[in-house]
Amino acid sequence: MLLFLLFILKQKIMEDKVMPTIRDWGFLEVIVGLIFGIISIILFYQERNRSRKDLRYKVLYNEPLVKVKEDDASRIKIFFDDEPANDVYWAVVKNINCGK
């Protein structure tokens, strides 16, 4: 549809039915340039404002759950699901949604 209108406008310009000075400075090329310029600006801002996924984390606290002295290490055992757990830590993590 747009190309058809541009074709008709060009035909009228070439037939001098519209102002003859319009043809001299490339009026049709200016209009086509403006149309494509506006379209490119619109597409640029749509891409820029597109929702982005971004998830970050921050460790607030990270300490051992149990502190065992070397002398008592042979006497104290920590198990998880019937498997020995040597290093058990208590950590507090904050998840941050930075996306749009």
Jmol script that loads the backbone (N, CA, C; Angstrom):
load data "model"
ATOM      1  N   MET A   1       0.831  -1.184   0.000  1.00  0.00           N
ATOM      2  CA  MET A   1       0.000   0.000   0.000  1.00  0.00           C
ATOM      3  C   MET A   1       0.875   1.247   0.000  1.00  0.00           C
ATOM      4  N   LEU A   2       1.888   1.255   0.862  1.00  0.00           N
ATOM      5  CA  LEU A   2       2.776   2.411   0.942  1.00  0.00           C
ATOM      6  C   LEU A   2       3.558   2.584  -0.350  1.00  0.00           C
ATOM      7  N   LEU A   3       4.021   1.476  -0.904  1.00  0.00           N
ATOM      8  CA  LEU A   3       4.761   1.555  -2.164  1.00  0.00           C
ATOM      9  C   LEU A   3       3.868   2.049  -3.295  1.00  0.00           C
ATOM     10  N   PHE A   4       2.608   1.642  -3.284  1.00  0.00           N
ATOM     11  CA  PHE A   4       1.672   2.111  -4.304  1.00  0.00           C
ATOM     12  C   PHE A   4       1.477   3.616  -4.207  1.00  0.00           C
ATOM     13  N   LEU A   5       1.314   4.136  -2.988  1.00  0.00           N
ATOM     14  CA  LEU A   5       1.158   5.580  -2.801  1.00  0.00           C
ATOM     15  C   LEU A   5       2.412   6.330  -3.223  1.00  0.00           C
ATOM     16  N   LEU A   6       3.570   5.779  -2.908  1.00  0.00           N
ATOM     17  CA  LEU A   6       4.813   6.424  -3.333  1.00  0.00           C
ATOM     18  C   LEU A   6       4.945   6.412  -4.850  1.00  0.00           C
ATOM     19  N   PHE A   7       4.501   5.335  -5.486  1.00  0.00           N
ATOM     20  CA  PHE A   7       4.552   5.255  -6.943  1.00  0.00           C
ATOM     21  C   PHE A   7       3.654   6.314  -7.573  1.00  0.00           C
ATOM     22  N   ILE A   8       2.439   6.478  -7.046  1.00  0.00           N
ATOM     23  CA  ILE A   8       1.516   7.489  -7.570  1.00  0.00           C
ATOM     24  C   ILE A   8       2.088   8.881  -7.359  1.00  0.00           C
ATOM     25  N   LEU A   9       2.656   9.141  -6.179  1.00  0.00           N
ATOM     26  CA  LEU A   9       3.248  10.445  -5.902  1.00  0.00           C
ATOM     27  C   LEU A   9       4.391  10.732  -6.859  1.00  0.00           C
ATOM     28  N   LYS A  10       5.191   9.730  -7.140  1.00  0.00           N
ATOM     29  CA  LYS A  10       6.310   9.913  -8.064  1.00  0.00           C
ATOM     30  C   LYS A  10       5.797  10.201  -9.474  1.00  0.00           C
ATOM     31  N   GLN A  11       4.737   9.513  -9.887  1.00  0.00           N
ATOM     32  CA  GLN A  11       4.176   9.760 -11.214  1.00  0.00           C
ATOM     33  C   GLN A  11       3.658  11.187 -11.334  1.00  0.00           C
ATOM     34  N   LYS A  12       2.995  11.683 -10.305  1.00  0.00           N
ATOM     35  CA  LYS A  12       2.469  13.049 -10.349  1.00  0.00           C
ATOM     36  C   LYS A  12       3.595  14.069 -10.347  1.00  0.00           C
ATOM     37  N   ILE A  13       4.664  13.772  -9.617  1.00  0.00           N
ATOM     38  CA  ILE A  13       5.801  14.691  -9.609  1.00  0.00           C
ATOM     39  C   ILE A  13       6.443  14.727 -10.991  1.00  0.00           C
ATOM     40  N   MET A  14       6.598  13.571 -11.614  1.00  0.00           N
ATOM     41  CA  MET A  14       7.240  13.512 -12.921  1.00  0.00           C
ATOM     42  C   MET A  14       6.380  14.173 -14.000  1.00  0.00           C
ATOM     43  N   GLU A  15       5.069  14.172 -13.827  1.00  0.00           N
ATOM     44  CA  GLU A  15       4.182  14.797 -14.806  1.00  0.00           C
ATOM     45  C   GLU A  15       4.018  16.286 -14.543  1.00  0.00           C
ATOM     46  N   ASP A  16       4.667  16.819 -13.551  1.00  0.00           N
ATOM     47  CA  ASP A  16       4.590  18.233 -13.168  1.00  0.00           C
ATOM     48  C   ASP A  16       3.171  18.659 -12.793  1.00  0.00           C
ATOM     49  N   LYS A  17       2.351  17.716 -12.304  1.00  0.00           N
ATOM     50  CA  LYS A  17       1.031  18.093 -11.817  1.00  0.00           C
ATOM     51  C   LYS A  17       1.128  18.659 -10.409  1.00  0.00           C
ATOM     52  N   VAL A  18       2.168  18.274  -9.698  1.00  0.00           N
ATOM     53  CA  VAL A  18       2.457  18.865  -8.403  1.00  0.00           C
ATOM     54  C   VAL A  18       3.485  19.950  -8.673  1.00  0.00           C
ATOM     55  N   MET A  19       3.807  20.744  -7.685  1.00  0.00           N
ATOM     56  CA  MET A  19       4.724  21.869  -7.897  1.00  0.00           C
ATOM     57  C   MET A  19       5.990  21.405  -8.610  1.00  0.00           C
ATOM     58  N   PRO A  20       6.415  22.090  -9.635  1.00  0.00           N
ATOM     59  CA  PRO A  20       7.607  21.655 -10.372  1.00  0.00           C
ATOM     60  C   PRO A  20       8.886  21.750  -9.558  1.00  0.00           C
ATOM     61  N   THR A  21       8.931  22.563  -8.508  1.00  0.00           N
ATOM     62  CA  THR A  21      10.159  22.689  -7.717  1.00  0.00           C
ATOM     63  C   THR A  21      10.375  21.481  -6.821  1.00  0.00           C
ATOM     64  N   ILE A  22       9.328  20.723  -6.558  1.00  0.00           N
ATOM     65  CA  ILE A  22       9.471  19.547  -5.702  1.00  0.00           C
ATOM     66  C   ILE A  22      10.410  18.539  -6.350  1.00  0.00           C
ATOM     67  N   ARG A  23      10.293  18.358  -7.647  1.00  0.00           N
ATOM     68  CA  ARG A  23      11.110  17.391  -8.361  1.00  0.00           C
ATOM     69  C   ARG A  23      12.580  17.797  -8.340  1.00  0.00           C
ATOM     70  N   ASP A  24      12.871  19.063  -8.264  1.00  0.00           N
ATOM     71  CA  ASP A  24      14.243  19.543  -8.376  1.00  0.00           C
ATOM     72  C   ASP A  24      15.104  19.140  -7.181  1.00  0.00           C
ATOM     73  N   TRP A  25      14.566  19.098  -5.995  1.00  0.00           N
ATOM     74  CA  TRP A  25      15.409  18.788  -4.836  1.00  0.00           C
ATOM     75  C   TRP A  25      15.141  17.406  -4.255  1.00  0.00           C
ATOM     76  N   GLY A  26      14.560  16.522  -5.018  1.00  0.00           N
ATOM     77  CA  GLY A  26      14.413  15.128  -4.600  1.00  0.00           C
ATOM     78  C   GLY A  26      13.426  14.949  -3.467  1.00  0.00           C
ATOM     79  N   PHE A  27      12.238  15.501  -3.633  1.00  0.00           N
ATOM     80  CA  PHE A  27      11.236  15.446  -2.574  1.00  0.00           C
ATOM     81  C   PHE A  27      10.874  14.012  -2.204  1.00  0.00           C
ATOM     82  N   LEU A  28      10.759  13.152  -3.195  1.00  0.00           N
ATOM     83  CA  LEU A  28      10.388  11.763  -2.931  1.00  0.00           C
ATOM     84  C   LEU A  28      11.452  11.053  -2.101  1.00  0.00           C
ATOM     85  N   GLU A  29      12.712  11.302  -2.410  1.00  0.00           N
ATOM     86  CA  GLU A  29      13.792  10.672  -1.651  1.00  0.00           C
ATOM     87  C   GLU A  29      13.807  11.150  -0.202  1.00  0.00           C
ATOM     88  N   VAL A  30      13.464  12.410   0.001  1.00  0.00           N
ATOM     89  CA  VAL A  30      13.412  12.945   1.369  1.00  0.00           C
ATOM     90  C   VAL A  30      12.293  12.268   2.152  1.00  0.00           C
ATOM     91  N   ILE A  31      11.141  12.104   1.534  1.00  0.00           N
ATOM     92  CA  ILE A  31      10.017  11.457   2.227  1.00  0.00           C
ATOM     93  C   ILE A  31      10.354  10.005   2.549  1.00  0.00           C
ATOM     94  N   VAL A  32      10.927   9.292   1.595  1.00  0.00           N
ATOM     95  CA  VAL A  32      11.304   7.895   1.838  1.00  0.00           C
ATOM     96  C   VAL A  32      12.349   7.823   2.945  1.00  0.00           C
ATOM     97  N   GLY A  33      13.310   8.733   2.937  1.00  0.00           N
ATOM     98  CA  GLY A  33      14.327   8.762   3.993  1.00  0.00           C
ATOM     99  C   GLY A  33      13.725   9.027   5.362  1.00  0.00           C
ATOM    100  N   LEU A  34      12.771   9.955   5.428  1.00  0.00           N
ATOM    101  CA  LEU A  34      12.109  10.243   6.707  1.00  0.00           C
ATOM    102  C   LEU A  34      11.301   9.046   7.202  1.00  0.00           C
ATOM    103  N   ILE A  35      10.613   8.382   6.295  1.00  0.00           N
ATOM    104  CA  ILE A  35       9.817   7.215   6.698  1.00  0.00           C
ATOM    105  C   ILE A  35      10.718   6.125   7.268  1.00  0.00           C
ATOM    106  N   PHE A  36      11.805   5.821   6.561  1.00  0.00           N
ATOM    107  CA  PHE A  36      12.705   4.780   7.059  1.00  0.00           C
ATOM    108  C   PHE A  36      13.447   5.228   8.318  1.00  0.00           C
ATOM    109  N   GLY A  37      13.718   6.517   8.446  1.00  0.00           N
ATOM    110  CA  GLY A  37      14.342   7.026   9.666  1.00  0.00           C
ATOM    111  C   GLY A  37      13.432   6.864  10.870  1.00  0.00           C
ATOM    112  N   ILE A  38      12.162   7.192  10.699  1.00  0.00           N
ATOM    113  CA  ILE A  38      11.199   7.051  11.798  1.00  0.00           C
ATOM    114  C   ILE A  38      11.026   5.580  12.166  1.00  0.00           C
ATOM    115  N   ILE A  39      10.956   4.713  11.153  1.00  0.00           N
ATOM    116  CA  ILE A  39      10.824   3.277  11.428  1.00  0.00           C
ATOM    117  C   ILE A  39      12.038   2.758  12.191  1.00  0.00           C
ATOM    118  N   SER A  40      13.238   3.199  11.804  1.00  0.00           N
ATOM    119  CA  SER A  40      14.440   2.715  12.499  1.00  0.00           C
ATOM    120  C   SER A  40      14.501   3.225  13.934  1.00  0.00           C
ATOM    121  N   ILE A  41      14.058   4.449  14.186  1.00  0.00           N
ATOM    122  CA  ILE A  41      14.037   4.975  15.562  1.00  0.00           C
ATOM    123  C   ILE A  41      13.043   4.186  16.411  1.00  0.00           C
ATOM    124  N   ILE A  42      11.878   3.891  15.856  1.00  0.00           N
ATOM    125  CA  ILE A  42      10.877   3.112  16.595  1.00  0.00           C
ATOM    126  C   ILE A  42      11.417   1.727  16.930  1.00  0.00           C
ATOM    127  N   LEU A  43      12.043   1.070  15.954  1.00  0.00           N
ATOM    128  CA  LEU A  43      12.599  -0.266  16.207  1.00  0.00           C
ATOM    129  C   LEU A  43      13.737  -0.222  17.220  1.00  0.00           C
ATOM    130  N   PHE A  44      14.546   0.839  17.199  1.00  0.00           N
ATOM    131  CA  PHE A  44      15.639   0.977  18.163  1.00  0.00           C
ATOM    132  C   PHE A  44      15.100   1.058  19.585  1.00  0.00           C
ATOM    133  N   TYR A  45      14.074   1.883  19.815  1.00  0.00           N
ATOM    134  CA  TYR A  45      13.538   2.028  21.163  1.00  0.00           C
ATOM    135  C   TYR A  45      12.769   0.787  21.615  1.00  0.00           C
ATOM    136  N   GLN A  46      12.147   0.075  20.691  1.00  0.00           N
ATOM    137  CA  GLN A  46      11.488  -1.173  21.076  1.00  0.00           C
ATOM    138  C   GLN A  46      12.508  -2.201  21.529  1.00  0.00           C
ATOM    139  N   GLU A  47      13.629  -2.294  20.832  1.00  0.00           N
ATOM    140  CA  GLU A  47      14.678  -3.241  21.223  1.00  0.00           C
ATOM    141  C   GLU A  47      15.302  -2.836  22.553  1.00  0.00           C
ATOM    142  N   ARG A  48      15.467  -1.543  22.752  1.00  0.00           N
ATOM    143  CA  ARG A  48      16.090  -1.045  23.982  1.00  0.00           C
ATOM    144  C   ARG A  48      15.205  -1.288  25.202  1.00  0.00           C
ATOM    145  N   ASN A  49      13.908  -1.172  25.024  1.00  0.00           N
ATOM    146  CA  ASN A  49      12.983  -1.322  26.150  1.00  0.00           C
ATOM    147  C   ASN A  49      12.472  -2.745  26.312  1.00  0.00           C
ATOM    148  N   ARG A  50      13.016  -3.665  25.549  1.00  0.00           N
ATOM    149  CA  ARG A  50      12.605  -5.061  25.663  1.00  0.00           C
ATOM    150  C   ARG A  50      12.968  -5.588  27.049  1.00  0.00           C
ATOM    151  N   SER A  51      12.131  -6.444  27.570  1.00  0.00           N
ATOM    152  CA  SER A  51      12.394  -6.979  28.904  1.00  0.00           C
ATOM    153  C   SER A  51      13.626  -7.877  28.874  1.00  0.00           C
ATOM    154  N   ARG A  52      14.490  -7.651  29.807  1.00  0.00           N
ATOM    155  CA  ARG A  52      15.717  -8.438  29.920  1.00  0.00           C
ATOM    156  C   ARG A  52      15.662  -9.249  31.210  1.00  0.00           C
ATOM    157  N   LYS A  53      16.142 -10.477  31.135  1.00  0.00           N
ATOM    158  CA  LYS A  53      16.162 -11.348  32.306  1.00  0.00           C
ATOM    159  C   LYS A  53      17.528 -11.240  32.956  1.00  0.00           C
ATOM    160  N   ASP A  54      17.534 -10.908  34.238  1.00  0.00           N
ATOM    161  CA  ASP A  54      18.791 -10.771  34.963  1.00  0.00           C
ATOM    162  C   ASP A  54      18.526 -11.104  36.428  1.00  0.00           C
ATOM    163  N   LEU A  55      19.180 -12.141  36.913  1.00  0.00           N
ATOM    164  CA  LEU A  55      19.027 -12.579  38.295  1.00  0.00           C
ATOM    165  C   LEU A  55      20.406 -12.622  38.932  1.00  0.00           C
ATOM    166  N   ARG A  56      20.551 -11.941  40.062  1.00  0.00           N
ATOM    167  CA  ARG A  56      21.838 -11.896  40.758  1.00  0.00           C
ATOM    168  C   ARG A  56      21.640 -12.352  42.196  1.00  0.00           C
ATOM    169  N   TYR A  57      22.747 -12.674  42.842  1.00  0.00           N
ATOM    170  CA  TYR A  57      22.674 -13.082  44.241  1.00  0.00           C
ATOM    171  C   TYR A  57      23.795 -12.401  45.020  1.00  0.00           C
ATOM    172  N   LYS A  58      23.557 -12.302  46.327  1.00  0.00           N
ATOM    173  CA  LYS A  58      24.544 -11.715  47.225  1.00  0.00           C
ATOM    174  C   LYS A  58      24.582 -12.574  48.482  1.00  0.00           C
ATOM    175  N   VAL A  59      25.782 -13.018  48.861  1.00  0.00           N
ATOM    176  CA  VAL A  59      25.949 -13.831  50.064  1.00  0.00           C
ATOM    177  C   VAL A  59      26.024 -12.877  51.253  1.00  0.00           C
ATOM    178  N   LEU A  60      25.032 -12.956  52.137  1.00  0.00           N
ATOM    179  CA  LEU A  60      24.985 -12.072  53.297  1.00  0.00           C
ATOM    180  C   LEU A  60      25.735 -12.655  54.487  1.00  0.00           C
ATOM    181  N   TYR A  61      25.683 -13.968  54.625  1.00  0.00           N
ATOM    182  CA  TYR A  61      26.282 -14.617  55.793  1.00  0.00           C
ATOM    183  C   TYR A  61      26.729 -16.005  55.387  1.00  0.00           C
ATOM    184  N   ASN A  62      27.960 -16.376  55.747  1.00  0.00           N
ATOM    185  CA  ASN A  62      28.488 -17.697  55.413  1.00  0.00           C
ATOM    186  C   ASN A  62      29.465 -18.112  56.512  1.00  0.00           C
ATOM    187  N   GLU A  63      28.994 -18.970  57.411  1.00  0.00           N
ATOM    188  CA  GLU A  63      29.805 -19.423  58.546  1.00  0.00           C
ATOM    189  C   GLU A  63      29.640 -20.928  58.720  1.00  0.00           C
ATOM    190  N   PRO A  64      30.633 -21.581  59.295  1.00  0.00           N
ATOM    191  CA  PRO A  64      30.479 -23.014  59.584  1.00  0.00           C
ATOM    192  C   PRO A  64      29.359 -23.238  60.598  1.00  0.00           C
ATOM    193  N   LEU A  65      28.601 -24.297  60.392  1.00  0.00           N
ATOM    194  CA  LEU A  65      27.494 -24.604  61.291  1.00  0.00           C
ATOM    195  C   LEU A  65      28.013 -25.097  62.637  1.00  0.00           C
ATOM    196  N   VAL A  66      29.061 -25.899  62.596  1.00  0.00           N
ATOM    197  CA  VAL A  66      29.661 -26.438  63.818  1.00  0.00           C
ATOM    198  C   VAL A  66      31.162 -26.236  63.731  1.00  0.00           C
ATOM    199  N   LYS A  67      31.728 -25.688  64.799  1.00  0.00           N
ATOM    200  CA  LYS A  67      33.180 -25.538  64.866  1.00  0.00           C
ATOM    201  C   LYS A  67      33.707 -26.601  65.825  1.00  0.00           C
ATOM    202  N   VAL A  68      34.488 -27.516  65.280  1.00  0.00           N
ATOM    203  CA  VAL A  68      34.999 -28.634  66.071  1.00  0.00           C
ATOM    204  C   VAL A  68      36.506 -28.471  66.216  1.00  0.00           C
ATOM    205  N   LYS A  69      36.956 -28.565  67.444  1.00  0.00           N
ATOM    206  CA  LYS A  69      38.400 -28.503  67.681  1.00  0.00           C
ATOM    207  C   LYS A  69      39.052 -29.790  67.185  1.00  0.00           C
ATOM    208  N   GLU A  70      40.321 -29.707  66.878  1.00  0.00           N
ATOM    209  CA  GLU A  70      41.031 -30.878  66.358  1.00  0.00           C
ATOM    210  C   GLU A  70      41.048 -32.025  67.370  1.00  0.00           C
ATOM    211  N   ASP A  71      41.082 -31.708  68.649  1.00  0.00           N
ATOM    212  CA  ASP A  71      41.096 -32.756  69.677  1.00  0.00           C
ATOM    213  C   ASP A  71      39.793 -33.561  69.672  1.00  0.00           C
ATOM    214  N   ASP A  72      38.672 -32.885  69.399  1.00  0.00           N
ATOM    215  CA  ASP A  72      37.367 -33.548  69.450  1.00  0.00           C
ATOM    216  C   ASP A  72      36.908 -34.073  68.084  1.00  0.00           C
ATOM    217  N   ALA A  73      37.684 -33.880  67.048  1.00  0.00           N
ATOM    218  CA  ALA A  73      37.258 -34.270  65.696  1.00  0.00           C
ATOM    219  C   ALA A  73      37.041 -35.771  65.571  1.00  0.00           C
ATOM    220  N   SER A  74      37.767 -36.560  66.324  1.00  0.00           N
ATOM    221  CA  SER A  74      37.589 -38.016  66.240  1.00  0.00           C
ATOM    222  C   SER A  74      36.324 -38.470  66.961  1.00  0.00           C
ATOM    223  N   ARG A  75      35.810 -37.655  67.858  1.00  0.00           N
ATOM    224  CA  ARG A  75      34.636 -38.045  68.643  1.00  0.00           C
ATOM    225  C   ARG A  75      33.327 -37.528  68.040  1.00  0.00           C
ATOM    226  N   ILE A  76      33.386 -36.417  67.296  1.00  0.00           N
ATOM    227  CA  ILE A  76      32.160 -35.807  66.763  1.00  0.00           C
ATOM    228  C   ILE A  76      32.058 -36.103  65.265  1.00  0.00           C
ATOM    229  N   LYS A  77      30.916 -36.628  64.855  1.00  0.00           N
ATOM    230  CA  LYS A  77      30.655 -36.916  63.446  1.00  0.00           C
ATOM    231  C   LYS A  77      29.323 -36.273  63.063  1.00  0.00           C
ATOM    232  N   ILE A  78      29.264 -35.686  61.879  1.00  0.00           N
ATOM    233  CA  ILE A  78      28.025 -35.102  61.353  1.00  0.00           C
ATOM    234  C   ILE A  78      27.635 -35.898  60.114  1.00  0.00           C
ATOM    235  N   PHE A  79      26.370 -36.366  60.098  1.00  0.00           N
ATOM    236  CA  PHE A  79      25.885 -37.169  58.979  1.00  0.00           C
ATOM    237  C   PHE A  79      24.711 -36.470  58.303  1.00  0.00           C
ATOM    238  N   PHE A  80      24.647 -36.635  56.992  1.00  0.00           N
ATOM    239  CA  PHE A  80      23.505 -36.173  56.206  1.00  0.00           C
ATOM    240  C   PHE A  80      23.119 -37.304  55.263  1.00  0.00           C
ATOM    241  N   ASP A  81      21.893 -37.806  55.395  1.00  0.00           N
ATOM    242  CA  ASP A  81      21.419 -38.968  54.620  1.00  0.00           C
ATOM    243  C   ASP A  81      22.369 -40.153  54.763  1.00  0.00           C
ATOM    244  N   ASP A  82      22.765 -40.424  55.977  1.00  0.00           N
ATOM    245  CA  ASP A  82      23.653 -41.544  56.318  1.00  0.00           C
ATOM    246  C   ASP A  82      25.027 -41.454  55.654  1.00  0.00           C
ATOM    247  N   GLU A  83      25.404 -40.280  55.225  1.00  0.00           N
ATOM    248  CA  GLU A  83      26.737 -40.045  54.656  1.00  0.00           C
ATOM    249  C   GLU A  83      27.437 -38.999  55.525  1.00  0.00           C
ATOM    250  N   PRO A  84      28.729 -39.179  55.799  1.00  0.00           N
ATOM    251  CA  PRO A  84      29.424 -38.178  56.617  1.00  0.00           C
ATOM    252  C   PRO A  84      29.576 -36.853  55.864  1.00  0.00           C
ATOM    253  N   ALA A  85      29.284 -35.772  56.576  1.00  0.00           N
ATOM    254  CA  ALA A  85      29.434 -34.424  56.018  1.00  0.00           C
ATOM    255  C   ALA A  85      30.548 -33.732  56.788  1.00  0.00           C
ATOM    256  N   ASN A  86      31.618 -33.411  56.094  1.00  0.00           N
ATOM    257  CA  ASN A  86      32.778 -32.830  56.771  1.00  0.00           C
ATOM    258  C   ASN A  86      32.649 -31.323  56.964  1.00  0.00           C
ATOM    259  N   ASP A  87      32.314 -30.618  55.918  1.00  0.00           N
ATOM    260  CA  ASP A  87      32.216 -29.157  56.000  1.00  0.00           C
ATOM    261  C   ASP A  87      30.756 -28.752  55.867  1.00  0.00           C
ATOM    262  N   VAL A  88      30.154 -28.359  56.987  1.00  0.00           N
ATOM    263  CA  VAL A  88      28.759 -27.941  56.994  1.00  0.00           C
ATOM    264  C   VAL A  88      28.727 -26.448  57.288  1.00  0.00           C
ATOM    265  N   TYR A  89      28.142 -25.690  56.370  1.00  0.00           N
ATOM    266  CA  TYR A  89      28.084 -24.240  56.511  1.00  0.00           C
ATOM    267  C   TYR A  89      26.642 -23.774  56.534  1.00  0.00           C
ATOM    268  N   TRP A  90      26.433 -22.670  57.230  1.00  0.00           N
ATOM    269  CA  TRP A  90      25.144 -22.000  57.241  1.00  0.00           C
ATOM    270  C   TRP A  90      25.320 -20.735  56.421  1.00  0.00           C
ATOM    271  N   ALA A  91      24.558 -20.621  55.345  1.00  0.00           N
ATOM    272  CA  ALA A  91      24.699 -19.478  54.443  1.00  0.00           C
ATOM    273  C   ALA A  91      23.344 -18.804  54.255  1.00  0.00           C
ATOM    274  N   VAL A  92      23.366 -17.481  54.250  1.00  0.00           N
ATOM    275  CA  VAL A  92      22.186 -16.677  53.951  1.00  0.00           C
ATOM    276  C   VAL A  92      22.476 -15.962  52.635  1.00  0.00           C
ATOM    277  N   VAL A  93      21.638 -16.234  51.642  1.00  0.00           N
ATOM    278  CA  VAL A  93      21.840 -15.685  50.301  1.00  0.00           C
ATOM    279  C   VAL A  93      20.630 -14.846  49.933  1.00  0.00           C
ATOM    280  N   LYS A  94      20.884 -13.651  49.398  1.00  0.00           N
ATOM    281  CA  LYS A  94      19.807 -12.768  48.952  1.00  0.00           C
ATOM    282  C   LYS A  94      19.757 -12.805  47.429  1.00  0.00           C
ATOM    283  N   ASN A  95      18.595 -13.174  46.872  1.00  0.00           N
ATOM    284  CA  ASN A  95      18.394 -13.181  45.423  1.00  0.00           C
ATOM    285  C   ASN A  95      17.826 -11.836  44.996  1.00  0.00           C
ATOM    286  N   ILE A  96      18.370 -11.279  43.921  1.00  0.00           N
ATOM    287  CA  ILE A  96      17.968  -9.958  43.451  1.00  0.00           C
ATOM    288  C   ILE A  96      17.541 -10.076  41.987  1.00  0.00           C
ATOM    289  N   ASN A  97      16.327  -9.642  41.686  1.00  0.00           N
ATOM    290  CA  ASN A  97      15.843  -9.612  40.306  1.00  0.00           C
ATOM    291  C   ASN A  97      16.176  -8.245  39.723  1.00  0.00           C
ATOM    292  N   CYS A  98      17.177  -8.190  38.857  1.00  0.00           N
ATOM    293  CA  CYS A  98      17.615  -6.934  38.251  1.00  0.00           C
ATOM    294  C   CYS A  98      17.044  -6.746  36.851  1.00  0.00           C
ATOM    295  N   GLY A  99      16.252  -7.679  36.371  1.00  0.00           N
ATOM    296  CA  GLY A  99      15.700  -7.587  35.024  1.00  0.00           C
ATOM    297  C   GLY A  99      14.503  -6.662  34.980  1.00  0.00           C
ATOM    298  N   LYS A 100      14.028  -6.473  33.761  1.00  0.00           N
ATOM    299  CA  LYS A 100      12.850  -5.621  33.575  1.00  0.00           C
ATOM    300  C   LYS A 100      11.630  -6.474  33.397  1.00  0.00           C
TER     301      LYS A 100
END
end "model"
wireframe off; spacefill off
backbone 0.3
color backbone group
